[in-house]
Amino acid sequence: MMLERITGLESSRVADALRDDIMLGRREPGSRLIERDIAAELQVSRLPVREAIKALVADGIVVARPRSWAVVREFSVQDLQDFAEVRSAMETLAFVLATQRADESALALLESLIDDEEASARSGDAVASRQASAMFHITAVELAQNVMLTELAASLVTRLRWLFGQHDELEEMAVQHRDILRAMRERDVEAIKVMIPAHLDEGRLAAEQRLRARHDENG
């Protein structure tokens, strides 16, 4: 039992490390995840690495290939567009519900995330700014107070952050988030129904450009 608990803790740590590497571009799409190399790098046995890779396959960002190495998933432009459609419907609903249901302390939490996002952008810390930006969206889903919506978002969050969370327009993103929060504070549901799809569509276009550029680089 103790061994299983230790292995579980180690596999979670390995999964987090690999997930961060993929999110931050240190392990690129198509790159192989070789168990023995990862085990040596992270100073663990191969078993927690194997379990971590299974978790990333479940996240949808790693592909397991029978009788071969697992690889970081390569998304197509069509994949991105499909995810964008689902994201727009899901997050528009989430922000509408959050606008209707969130109290002032919850809205203050969103504001603190925007403050962090903006401060990190101004200091040049792109990773921290993007993380705060992602948390703004994740927190809005939680504030919708809809269990099914939260479960759906949780099943997609890793892929969504990878596909859409690598934006470079850091300060502009924070400004848009502040505008959204202002509409939420005013309980302006109709404005939110317009603002969220427009906001997400800008992110989709930028993500498409990045993905096409990467495909062009790789031939």
N, C-alpha and C positions, 0 to 999 in steps of 0.2 A: 504493500500500500504506500509506504514512504517513497519507494523508488518511483512508483507511478506519479506521485505528487511532484517529486523533483523533476521528472521528465516533462510533466505538464507545464511546470513553471519555466523550464528551459526552452521548451518548444514555443511558448508564448513570447519569450524574450527574443528568440531567433526570428520568429514571424514578424515581430515589430521591427527588428533591425533590417530584415529583407524588405519589408513593406516601405520603410523609410528610404532605403536605397533606391527602390523602384520609383517612388514618388518624386525623389529629388534628382532622378536621372543618372544616379551612379551605376545602376544596372539597366541597360537600355533594352528596348523591345527586341526580342529575338535572341538575347544573350542567354547562355546556358546557366542553369543552377546546378552545380556539381556538388553532390552531398559531401564528399570527402574534403573538398577545398573549403566549403563553407564551414564545416565542422572544425577544420584546422584554424581558420580565420577567427572564429568566434569561441574557440577553445571549449567545444562541447563534443559529445559523441555524435555519431551519425543518426541515431534514433530521433532525438528532438529536431534535427534538421529535416528528417523525412516527414515528421508530423507537421512542422512549420510549413513545408512546401504544400502539403495537403490543405492546410488552412488558406494559403494564398490561391490555390486552385479554386477553393470554395468562394473566395473573394472575387474570382473572375479576372485576376491580373496575371496569373501564371497558367500555362498549359502543360499538362502531363502527357508525355508521349511514350507509349508502350515500348519497352526494350530500348529506351534512349533516355537522354537527359530531359528534365523539365526545363521549359524556357519561359522567359518573360513574354507575356502575350503581346502580339502586334495587332493593333486596332486599325481597321480601315476607316475611310471617310464615311462610308455608309453606317458602320458601327456607331461612329460619333453622332451622326445625324439621328439615328434611332434613339440613342441615349438622350439626346437633346430634347426630343419630342416628349419622352417620358418625364424628363426632369422638369420641363416647363409646366406640364400639367400638374405634377406632384407638388412642386414648390409654389406655384400660384395658389393652389388650394391651401398649402401650409401657411403661407403668409396671410391669406384672407382670414383663416381661422385664428391665427395668432393676433391679427389686428383686432378681431372681435373679442378675444378671450384673455390676452395678456394684461396683467396689472402693471402698475408703474414700476414696481421693483424688477419685474421681468424685462420691461423696456429699458430700464437702467442698465441691466446686464448686457443687452444688445449694444447700448451706447458705449459701455466700457470696452467691448470687443472692437468697435469702430475706432475708439481712441487708441487702442493698442495697434490696430492695423495701420492707422495713419502715422503714429509715432515711428513704427518700424519702417514704414515706407520712406519717411523723411530722413531716417538715419541710414538708409541703404541696406537694411536687413530684409531682403526679399523673402527669405524662407519664413521668418516670423510674421511678416505682413500677410503672406499667403495663408499661413496657418490661422491667423485671426480672421481673415476673410472667410475661410472655410467654416470656422466655428460660428460666424454670424449666420450662415445659412443652416448649419446643423442645429443651432440653438432655436432658430425660428421654427423649424420642424417640431422640436420638442415642445415649444410654447403653443403649438396648435392643439395640444392636449387630445390627440387622436392616436390611440394605440396602434391601429392598423397602419396608419400613415407613418408612424415612427418605425414600425417593423419593416415596412417597404423601403424606407429611406436607408435604414441600417444595412439592408441586403445589397444596396447599390452604392453606398457612400465611398468605398475605396475606389471603385472604377470611376465614379463621378469626379472625385478629387483629382485622380490621375489625369483624366481627360480634360477637365475644365479648370483645374486649380493652378496651372503653371503660368498664369497671366503675368505680363510685364507692366501693365498699366496700373501700378500699385496705388498711387495717390488718387487717380481718377476713380478706381474701384471704391476706395473709401468714401469719396464724395457721393457716389451713387448710393452707397449703403446708408449714408447719413440722410439723403433725400427720402429713401424708403422708410427709414425710422421716423422721420418727420410725419409722413403720411400715416404711419401706424399710430403715432401719438394722437393724431387728429381723428382717428377711427375712420379714415377715408377709404373704405373698402373698394369703391369704384376706381379710385386712383391706383390702388395696389394691383387691381386686376389688369391695369394697363402697364404699370411700371415694371412688374416682375417679368412678364414675358419679354419686354423690351430689353431689360437688364440682362437676362439670360441669353437673349439672341446675340447681343454684342459679344458675350463670352463664347458662344458657339462659333461665331465667325472667326474670332481670334484663334480659337482652338483648331479650327479647320485649316487656317493658314499655317499654323505650326506643324500640323500633321502632314499636310501636303509638302511642306518644305523638307521635313524629315524623310518622307518617301522619295522625294527628288534626290536628296543627298545619298540615299542608299541605292539609287538606280531603280 
